[in-house]
Amino acid sequence: MKKKPALLAAALLLVTVLSGCGGKSENTGASTAPANTGGSGNSNKEVTLRIAWWGSDNRHTYTQQIIDMYEEQNPNVKIEAEYASFDDYWKKLAPQAAANRLPDIIQMDISYINQYGSNGQLEDLAPYLNNQIQVGDVNENVLSTGNIEGKQYGIPMGVNVLGLNYDPALLKKAGVDSIPENWTWDQYKEIALKARDAGLFMDGSMTADVFFNYYLRSNGFSLYNNDGSALGYEDDNLFVEFFGMLSGLIEEGAVPTQDKLSQNKGVIEESDIVKGTGIGVWQWSNQYVSLQKAVNRPMALAPMPGPGMEKGLYMQPSMYWSITSNSAAKEEAAKFIDFWTNSEEANLIIKGERGVPISNKIKEALGGSLSEAEKQVFEFVAEMEPKTSPMSPPVGSPEVVALLTDLAEQLNFGKIEPDAAAAQFRTEANAILANR
Amino acid sequence: MSLERPLNQGMPVIRKKMLNKRLKQNLTGYAFIGPFVIGFLSFTLIPMIVSLYLSFTKYNLFASPTWVGLDNYIKMFTNDPKYLQSLKVTFTYVFLGVPLRLMFALFVAMILNTSSRAVGAYRTIYYLPSIIGGSVAVSIMWRNIFSDTGIINGFLGLFGIGPVSWFGDPQAALFMLITLSVWQFGSSMLIFLAGLKNIPGEMYEAASVDGAGFFRKFFKITLPLLSSVILFNLVMQTISAFMTFVPAYIISKGEGGPMDGTMLYSLYLFRQAFMFNNMGYASAMAWVMLLIVGIMTGILFKTSRSWVFYESEGGK
């Protein structure tokens, strides 16, 4: 009899542990079940949507606010939010995709949309356009960034444009009054050398994959070919020219050495422009606001150098909303995306945190509530928009990006010659792309 | 008891009672280990078997795995320079980092093995870095200390040196990881300290009487009597050093740079698995890692016969 309490305790422990495990799966089961019934399209039926995104705390807070607002206006819809940091988000999403249990609405990134889309995880949203989701006043080049081979796998939430974010006062110190209109790579090199002579750095070099792709586009090519089975350019001279220029500027002393670049990578406070020793940074327009805040001096945005700028430039979707093909309430999900894209009161809360909004009406409505730096970004994007060319999300691979980044680093360290790097990139990248 | 009655029919009462009692006793045991067994099966054994299977496949999480035989293992050693680089970095990290860390731990343990009143406080202070040891915060702090505007470069700046790119130079970056690991010596230090306390004081007294100096006592008494503790620390630290991930991930921003200088094995494995979605290849890497750690541990135990001294076996 003495054993009884012990046995009981053990059994209890076991039960609680087991129920702990079981409870979770029950919950997720319950959340998908009502969603199944919502598929009929009857908008008065109870619907539960699961929605997932990545981001910072600030983004979680205001996104939840908008979800609450939507639930209030649509009492039949319940929205369950799942969020994480960027890295964790994809680690969570991949197994859910493998198990066909993705949330109804997921935030998508340009580097993943192709993988998820071509593997049948995402719904083609083309039939929903201008039915559930109004996109009448959205630029075609913006919308097409979510379009892969005729299938609309995502609706961009906002857009960014490449450019130089710089300090005009430091540029003057280098003896250059302003960035010339329609400037070229040669003019860029000239200015960079003037900056060096004035004891300044021109910039912190360029992100290899993004800017090389721009350079290829401005020459009429692209990093990957259309179906992503090989590289999208034949002439290795393009590689040699572009990366030769970047590593050349480091050799000349116009750009910090690679060990400095590696040391300070990703730390805004350590960048030369913040310290007042560098003129600018090449980056996406959405990164301007936080950079300007760190620099805390008047700053400006300049377009990309040419020739061929208008061919090379594209509207970069900051991120998309996608609807998954395993969702049972696709129409309801689409209505939420419409609310996000076109509701003025929602966008007054979002305030362009996910990139400059795609709807022209919303952009105008936001005008008055923006800070000085935010206004600069909105204006820059508006100015660039007519100069962009269409871009479909690359059918690329993170492995190729890593390879290119590696080679650029070796070039900048002076460990490899540009033509050897170009040849190595071609053979290894094509091997990765062919073997997927 | 009413439930047991129907079961008893047709069996000798005593045997039944014994059986029942044993069953009940065992059941208690099973119930207690139940949570562990379930956890072990679902979170360790089954995933391991699955990973062994996946290591012979090509699997990107989206399409179902396709069998490729030994391709993953062959590719590792014949067609992936980055893999070999990660092996080189990891071995450098382990072979430099572990001995340095143990020496430092022993050194501090010996200093703390004195009978001063403040010794308790010192022990706590020296152990602190290990409690927060493998964490993200320490790695970030390490990066800040050695950043361009960090305290170390600020100090060097007083003498007109630098700023030095501690994490920007491929060789220096790995060295920084090693010093970080040496600095987290606390847990081995505590074990050394316990070992030192176990060495009888008379031995040192007798040696002193015979005229032995500090070094003589250290090499003839302390080291031999501490050898079993050294072996324990060596094995544990070697295993954990092979699996180091967090510092390299944080300090290189997940890229293992510059020039793959901090591409530790588990970081490369992580990149293959979660950035490139090459789950099959990553699983194969994990199994090779298990093999390497197993072999290293085996070697340590084999050689230990010639240098570890067990009092209980009569000095063998």
Interface residues (C-beta under 8 A of the other chain):
Chain A: K3 A6 L7 A10 A11 L13 L14 V17 L18 C21 D87 W90 K91 A94 P95 A97 A98 Q115 Y116 N119 Q121 Q258 D259 K260 L261 S262 Q263 N264 K265 G266 V267 E269 E270 S397 P398 E399 A402 T405 D406 E409 Q410 F413 K415 R436
Chain B: K24 Q25 L27 T28 A31 F32 G34 P35 I38 N60 L61 F62 A63 S147 D148 T149 S165 W166 F167 G168 D169 P170 A173 K253 G254 E255 G257 P258 M259 D260 R271 F274 M275 F276 N277 N278
